[in-house]
Amino acid sequence: MQDNTPQASVTSAREYVAFRIGAQEYCVDIMSVREIRGWTPATPLPHSPRHMRGVINLRGAVLPIVDLACRFGLSMIEPTPRSVIIVVQVERKLIGLLVDAVSDILTVADSVMQPTPEVASEVAKSFVRGVHAIDGRMIGVITLDNVLDADRKAAA
């Protein structure tokens, strides 16, 4: 008689879009990504948080652009021809994340993700839910809900 039950060694895997901010690599779940587009200068909005670069027109819709480096407490990104906007969906809202460059599409088993180190600040832990160690690279997994949390509170 043949056993058709799934093997315990089979683990679920997720796909991620990996990107660079300065020398650091991060990733977001590919299921949240709607598109990746080249840098387009944003129209600034008065009295917006420093990390909000402004808005762009995305096929007739207004898309807010967040400078992810600035949101993480780093220096603002100086856009180059390699800079991209990753359009992500969080709940029912689309937002653009300005990053230095997209570096990879990763398929990673859920069991490979390591927790954010205890030495990280609470602010860092609120943005990075875990770390993938792949081929000598340390890639932080971004929690999009927390990246956008302050923006939602400001809009309320």
C-alpha positions as CSV (number, residue, x, y, z in Angstrom):
1,M,0.0,0.0,0.0
2,Q,1.4,3.4,-1.0
3,D,1.3,6.4,1.4
4,N,0.2,9.5,-0.3
5,T,0.4,11.9,2.6
6,P,2.7,14.9,2.1
7,Q,6.2,14.6,3.5
8,A,7.1,16.5,6.7
9,S,10.2,17.8,4.9
10,V,8.0,19.8,2.4
11,T,7.9,23.4,3.6
12,S,6.0,26.3,2.2
13,A,8.0,29.0,0.4
14,R,7.3,32.6,-0.5
15,E,8.6,34.8,-3.3
16,Y,10.1,38.2,-2.4
17,V,11.2,41.2,-4.4
18,A,14.7,42.2,-3.0
19,F,15.9,45.8,-3.3
20,R,18.8,48.0,-2.1
21,I,18.7,51.0,0.1
22,G,22.4,52.2,0.2
23,A,24.5,49.1,1.1
24,Q,21.6,47.3,2.8
25,E,19.3,44.8,1.1
26,Y,15.6,44.4,2.0
27,C,12.7,42.5,0.5
28,V,8.9,42.6,0.5
29,D,6.5,39.8,-0.2
30,I,5.9,39.7,-4.0
31,M,2.1,39.3,-3.4
32,S,2.1,42.9,-2.1
33,V,3.9,44.3,-5.2
34,R,1.7,45.6,-8.0
35,E,4.4,47.0,-10.3
36,I,8.0,48.2,-10.4
37,R,8.6,51.5,-12.3
38,G,11.4,53.9,-12.9
39,W,11.8,57.0,-10.8
40,T,9.5,59.8,-11.7
41,P,9.9,63.1,-9.8
42,A,7.1,63.5,-7.3
43,T,5.0,66.6,-6.6
44,P,5.7,67.6,-3.0
45,L,2.7,68.1,-0.7
46,P,2.8,70.9,2.0
47,H,3.1,69.9,5.6
48,S,3.7,66.2,4.8
49,P,6.2,64.1,6.8
50,R,9.8,64.3,5.7
51,H,9.8,60.7,4.3
52,M,6.9,61.5,2.0
53,R,8.5,62.6,-1.3
54,G,5.1,63.7,-2.7
55,V,2.7,62.2,-5.2
56,I,2.8,61.1,-8.8
57,N,0.2,60.3,-11.4
58,L,-0.2,56.6,-11.9
59,R,-2.6,56.1,-14.9
60,G,-4.9,58.8,-13.6
61,A,-4.6,57.8,-9.9
62,V,-2.7,59.8,-7.3
63,L,0.1,57.7,-5.8
64,P,1.9,58.8,-2.7
65,I,5.7,58.1,-2.7
66,V,7.6,57.2,0.4
67,D,11.4,57.5,0.6
68,L,12.0,54.2,2.3
69,A,15.6,55.2,3.4
70,C,14.3,58.3,5.0
71,R,11.4,56.4,6.6
72,F,14.0,54.0,8.2
73,G,15.8,57.0,9.7
74,L,18.6,57.1,7.0
75,S,19.5,59.9,4.6
76,M,17.0,60.7,1.9
77,I,17.6,58.9,-1.4
78,E,19.2,61.0,-4.2
79,P,17.4,59.5,-7.2
80,T,19.6,58.1,-10.0
81,P,18.6,56.4,-13.3
82,R,18.7,53.1,-11.3
83,S,16.3,54.3,-8.7
84,V,12.9,52.7,-8.8
85,I,9.4,53.0,-7.3
86,I,8.0,49.7,-6.0
87,V,4.2,50.1,-6.1
88,V,2.8,48.0,-3.2
89,Q,-0.7,47.4,-1.9
90,V,-1.4,47.5,1.8
91,E,-5.0,46.7,2.6
92,R,-6.8,48.6,-0.1
93,K,-4.3,51.4,-0.5
94,L,-1.6,51.7,-3.2
95,I,1.7,53.4,-2.2
96,G,5.0,53.8,-4.0
97,L,8.3,53.0,-2.2
98,L,11.4,54.8,-3.5
99,V,14.4,52.5,-3.3
100,D,17.9,52.6,-4.9
101,A,17.5,49.6,-7.1
102,V,15.7,46.2,-7.3
103,S,18.2,43.5,-7.0
104,D,16.5,40.1,-7.2
105,I,13.4,38.0,-7.0
106,L,13.9,35.4,-4.2
107,T,12.1,32.2,-3.4
108,V,12.7,31.4,0.2
109,A,11.3,28.7,2.5
110,D,9.4,30.1,5.4
111,S,11.6,28.1,7.8
112,V,14.7,30.0,6.6
113,M,13.6,33.3,8.0
114,Q,15.4,34.2,11.2
115,P,13.9,36.6,13.7
116,T,15.1,40.2,13.9
117,P,18.1,40.2,16.3
118,E,17.4,41.3,19.9
119,V,20.1,44.0,19.6
120,A,18.0,45.9,17.0
121,S,16.1,48.9,18.3
122,E,12.3,48.7,18.7
123,V,12.0,51.0,15.7
124,A,14.0,48.7,13.5
125,K,12.0,45.7,14.8
126,S,8.8,47.5,13.8
127,F,10.0,47.7,10.2
128,V,11.9,44.4,9.8
129,R,10.0,41.3,10.9
130,G,12.9,38.9,10.1
131,V,16.1,38.3,8.2
132,H,17.0,35.9,5.4
133,A,20.6,34.8,5.2
134,I,21.1,33.8,1.6
135,D,24.4,33.2,-0.2
136,G,26.3,35.4,2.4
137,R,23.8,38.2,2.1
138,M,21.6,39.4,5.0
139,I,18.2,40.5,3.6
140,G,15.7,42.2,5.9
141,V,12.1,41.3,5.4
142,I,10.0,44.5,5.5
143,T,6.6,44.7,7.3
144,L,4.6,47.0,5.1
145,D,1.9,47.7,7.6
146,N,4.4,49.3,10.0
147,V,6.1,51.3,7.3
148,L,2.8,52.9,6.5
149,D,1.4,53.1,10.0
150,A,2.5,56.7,10.8
151,D,1.0,57.8,7.4
152,R,-2.4,56.3,8.3
153,K,-2.3,58.0,11.7
154,A,-1.4,61.4,10.1
155,A,-4.3,61.0,7.6
156,A,-6.8,60.2,10.3
